[in-house]
């Protein structure tokens, strides 16, 4: 079954979507069709010092947009483990949030209904409604950025798990005693198939003074520390041998992980998003080959498609806005309605909750 929606119960008018990254906050005013009418951005260079810095930045960009457009709600896509009530960020590997009551704080500060969602879930919802997954009902979305974000859509509904934190594929251990991850463990998938992996592998290759890396070293004046993921992607697109090899290696790790996810979820589609996905077939070609090589029962089962996301960097804020629009209003202390409040449990859009199974979806 494809994703469908109903107009009843949805908020009308304009909604602000917010996408929180490791060093920036991007926000936009989104209309009911998913079009972004205006954008604002704020930097959060002091993210490691205080969660309040991020909250302040969110409030600033939202207020700038509110001065220009009448909005009815705010949706926030947060990079971290969001609780089942979609109220608090329990843990964010790349931010300083630990049990952060984000929805409560922002609702009180902005005076608007606020819906908080995991950023990968928000991106996935936008892709399923408006992008590469449109018309599909079962998909796994993998976002390759600083780390790896993930989301699962089953029977046309986001699957969040019992505690709200399903889809954290980036922290599956794929190498015993491997690279240390910011989550505290070693050998996590995101250490081998993310933007950080691209940068680390390219720097190590250059630091080894390999003949294949001479062009890469020349591009950074002989200083491997100046190598970045976007530079690797740019040079690879131009045919640089070392950078092509790095993307091939990362692509193979990606494909192997997708094969494991296919064994678990059997989706019809894998949607690959995030900044690293912009490398296109330089990354996805090796990923597809590795996927076929490691797929259980290969040759005797249907294969999921592996496609690049279509909505780019705006998928997160668009998805957050869509989910905020579909969030049913809730009573909060002091009257009025908002997406949360004491004694309430967020259940997600009523028409998106799959009721045949006790597993929690929204």
C-alpha positions in Angstrom: 0.0 0.0 0.0 1.3 3.5 -0.8 1.4 6.3 1.6 -1.8 8.2 1.8 -3.0 11.1 3.9 -6.3 12.7 5.0 -7.0 16.3 5.3 -9.1 15.9 8.5 -7.1 16.6 11.6 -4.2 18.3 9.8 -3.2 21.8 10.6 -3.9 24.3 7.8 -1.7 27.1 6.7 2.0 27.4 6.9 4.4 25.5 9.2 8.0 26.0 10.0 10.3 23.0 9.6 13.7 23.0 11.4 16.6 20.7 10.6 19.3 20.5 13.4 22.8 19.4 12.3 26.0 19.2 14.2 27.1 22.8 13.5 24.0 24.5 12.0 20.3 24.9 12.3 18.3 25.2 9.0 14.7 26.3 9.0 12.1 27.0 6.3 8.5 28.0 6.0 6.7 25.1 4.3 3.3 25.3 2.6 0.7 22.4 2.5 2.2 21.1 -0.8 5.7 20.8 0.8 7.1 23.8 -1.0 9.7 25.9 1.0 8.7 29.5 0.8 11.5 31.1 2.8 14.7 29.9 4.5 16.8 30.9 7.4 20.0 29.4 8.8 21.9 29.7 12.1 25.4 28.5 13.1 26.0 26.6 16.3 29.8 26.5 16.7 29.6 26.2 20.4 27.4 23.1 20.3 29.7 21.1 22.6 29.5 23.7 25.4 25.8 24.0 26.1 22.5 22.6 24.7 21.1 26.0 25.3 23.2 27.3 22.4 21.2 25.1 20.0 17.9 26.0 21.6 18.7 29.7 21.2 19.6 29.3 17.6 16.4 27.4 16.9 14.4 30.2 18.5 16.3 32.9 16.6 15.7 31.4 13.1 12.0 30.6 13.9 11.4 34.2 15.1 13.0 35.6 11.9 10.6 33.5 9.8 7.6 34.3 11.9 8.1 38.0 11.3 7.5 37.4 7.6 4.9 34.6 7.6 1.9 33.7 9.8 2.7 30.1 10.9 0.6 27.6 12.9 3.2 25.2 14.2 6.9 24.2 14.2 8.4 20.8 13.4 11.9 20.0 14.6 14.1 17.3 13.2 16.8 16.5 15.8 19.9 14.4 15.2 19.6 12.0 18.1 17.5 9.5 19.9 14.0 11.0 20.3 11.8 9.4 23.0 8.5 7.6 22.2 6.5 10.7 23.1 8.5 12.8 20.6 9.2 15.2 23.3 12.8 14.8 24.6 16.1 14.1 22.9 17.5 11.2 25.0 20.9 11.1 23.5 22.7 12.8 20.5 26.1 11.4 19.6 27.1 14.5 17.7 25.5 17.1 20.0 25.5 17.8 23.7 21.9 16.7 24.4 21.3 14.2 27.1 17.7 13.8 28.1 16.9 17.3 26.7 13.2 18.2 27.0 13.2 20.0 23.7 9.5 20.1 22.9 8.6 21.5 26.3 11.3 24.2 26.1 10.5 25.3 22.6 6.7 25.3 23.1 7.0 27.6 26.1 9.5 29.8 24.4 7.8 30.1 21.0 4.2 30.0 22.1 3.5 27.7 19.2 2.7 23.9 18.9 6.0 22.1 18.4 6.6 18.5 17.1 10.0 17.0 17.7 11.1 14.1 15.5 14.4 12.3 14.8 16.0 14.0 11.8 16.3 10.8 9.7 12.6 10.0 10.3 11.8 13.5 9.1 13.9 13.2 6.0 12.4 9.8 5.3 8.9 11.1 5.6 9.6 13.8 3.1 11.2 11.4 0.6 8.2 9.0 0.9 5.6 11.7 0.5 7.3 13.9 -2.1 10.6 12.4 -3.3 12.3 9.1 -4.2 9.9 6.9 -2.2 6.7 8.3 -3.6 4.3 5.5 -4.4 6.2 2.9 -2.3 5.0 1.5 1.0 8.0 -0.3 2.5 11.4 1.4 2.4 14.6 1.9 4.5 16.1 5.3 4.3 19.8 5.7 5.1 21.2 9.2 5.4 25.0 9.6 5.0 26.3 12.7 6.7 28.7 13.2 9.6 27.5 9.8 10.7 24.6 7.6 9.5 21.0 8.3 10.2 18.3 5.8 9.4 14.5 5.4 9.2 12.1 2.6 8.4 8.7 2.9 6.7 6.6 -0.3 6.9 3.1 -0.6 5.3 3.2 3.2 4.7 3.9 4.2 8.3 7.0 5.3 10.1 8.2 2.6 12.4 9.7 4.0 15.6 10.0 1.0 17.9 8.8 0.5 21.4 10.9 3.4 22.8 10.9 5.6 19.8 14.5 5.1 18.7 14.4 2.5 15.9 16.4 3.1 12.9 19.8 3.9 14.5 21.6 1.7 11.9 24.7 3.8 12.1 25.5 2.2 15.4 25.3 -1.4 14.3 28.7 -3.0 15.1 30.2 -4.2 11.9 33.9 -4.5 12.9 35.0 -6.0 16.2 37.3 -3.7 18.1 37.1 -1.3 15.2 37.3 2.5 15.1 36.0 4.3 18.2 32.6 5.9 17.7 31.1 9.0 19.3 28.3 6.8 20.7 31.0 5.1 23.0 31.3 1.8 21.1 33.8 0.5 18.6 33.3 -0.6 15.0 30.0 1.1 14.3 28.8 1.1 10.7 29.0 4.9 10.5 32.7 4.7 11.1 33.1 3.0 7.7 30.3 4.4 5.5 29.8 8.0 6.3 31.2 11.5 5.6 33.6 11.1 8.5 34.8 7.8 7.0 35.5 9.5 3.6 37.5 12.2 5.3 39.5 9.8 7.5 40.3 7.3 4.8 41.4 10.1 2.4 43.6 11.7 5.0 45.2 8.4 6.0 45.9 7.6 2.4 47.5 11.0 1.8 49.5 10.8 5.1 51.0 7.4 4.0 52.5 9.3 1.0 51.1 6.8 -1.4 51.9 7.5 -5.0 48.2 7.2 -5.8 47.5 10.1 -3.5 49.8 12.6 -5.1 47.1 14.6 -6.8 45.1 14.7 -3.6 48.1 16.0 -1.7 48.8 18.6 -4.3 45.2 19.9 -4.0 45.8 20.6 -0.3 49.3 21.9 -0.5 50.8 18.8 1.0 48.8 19.0 4.3 46.5 16.0 4.8 44.6 17.8 7.6 43.1 20.1 5.0 41.3 17.2 3.2 37.5 17.3 3.5 34.7 15.1 2.3 33.4 17.7 -0.2 37.0 18.0 -1.6 37.2 14.2 -2.0 33.9 14.2 -3.8 34.9 17.0 -6.1 38.2 15.4 -7.0 36.6 12.0 -7.5 34.1 13.5 -10.0 37.2 14.8 -11.9 38.7 11.4 -12.0 41.3 11.6 -9.2 42.3 7.9 -8.6 42.8 8.1 -4.9 39.4 9.8 -4.3 37.6 7.4 -6.5 39.1 4.5 -4.5 38.1 6.1 -1.2 34.5 6.4 -2.4 34.6 2.8 -3.7 35.7 1.6 -0.3 33.0 3.5 1.5 30.5 2.4 -1.0 31.3 -1.3 -0.4 30.8 -0.8 3.3 27.5 0.8 2.6 26.3 -2.0 0.4 27.3 -4.7 2.9 25.3 -2.9 5.6 22.3 -2.6 3.3 22.4 -6.3 2.7 22.2 -6.9 6.4 19.2 -4.5 6.6 17.5 -6.3 3.7 17.8 -9.5 5.8 16.0 -7.8 8.6 13.3 -5.7 6.9 13.0 -7.0 3.3 12.1 -3.5 1.9 11.2 -2.8 -1.7 13.5 0.2 -1.7 16.6 1.7 -0.1 16.8 5.5 -0.3 20.2 6.9 0.2 20.3 10.5 1.3 22.6 13.0 3.1 25.5 15.0 1.8 27.6 11.9 0.9 24.9 10.6 -1.4 25.6 13.5 -3.7 28.6 11.5 -5.0 26.0 9.6 -7.0 27.1 6.4 -8.8 30.7 6.9 -7.6 29.4 5.7 -4.3 26.2 3.9 -5.2 27.7 1.8 -8.0 30.1 0.0 -5.6 27.3 -0.1 -3.0 24.9 -1.9 -5.3 27.7 -4.4 -6.3 28.5 -5.1 -2.6 24.8 -5.4 -1.8 24.3 -8.1 -4.4 27.4 -9.9 -3.2 26.4 -10.0 0.4 22.6 -10.4 0.1 21.3 -13.6 1.8 19.7 -15.9 -0.7 21.0 -13.9 -3.6 19.8 -15.2 -6.9 16.7 -16.7 -5.4 14.9 -13.6 -4.0 13.7 -10.2 -5.2 16.2 -7.5 -4.7 15.4 -4.1 -3.2 16.2 -1.1 -5.3 19.0 1.3 -4.1 18.2 4.9 -5.2 19.5 8.3 -4.4 17.3 10.7 -2.4 15.7 13.5 -4.5 15.0 16.3 -2.0 18.6 17.1 -1.0 19.4 19.2 2.0 15.8 20.3 2.5 14.4 16.9 3.1 14.8 17.2 6.9 13.1 20.5 7.3 10.3 19.6 4.8 9.7 16.3 6.6 9.6 18.0 10.0 7.1 20.4 8.7 4.9 17.7 7.2 4.9 15.7 10.5 4.1 18.8 12.5 1.2 19.5 10.2 -0.1 16.0 10.7 0.4 15.9 14.5 -2.9 16.0 16.3 -3.3 18.9 18.7 -2.9 18.2 22.4 -3.9 20.0 25.5 -1.1 21.5 27.6 -1.1 23.0 31.0 -2.4 26.5 30.9 -5.0 25.8 28.2 -4.7 25.9 24.4 -3.4 23.1 22.3 0.1 22.1 21.4 2.0 19.0 20.3 2.7 17.7 23.8 2.1 18.4 27.4 1.9 16.9 30.8 0.1 13.6 30.9 0.0 13.1 27.1 1.6 10.5 24.9 2.3 11.4 21.3 0.7 8.8 19.0 1.4 10.3 15.7 -1.0 11.0 12.9 -4.1 8.8 13.4 -4.3 7.7 9.8 -0.6 6.7 9.8 -0.8 4.3 12.8 -0.7 0.7 11.7 -3.0 -1.1 14.1 -2.6 -4.8 13.2 0.6 -5.1 15.3 1.4 -4.0 18.8 4.7 -2.6 17.5 4.6 1.2 17.7 4.4 3.0 14.4 3.2 6.5 13.5 
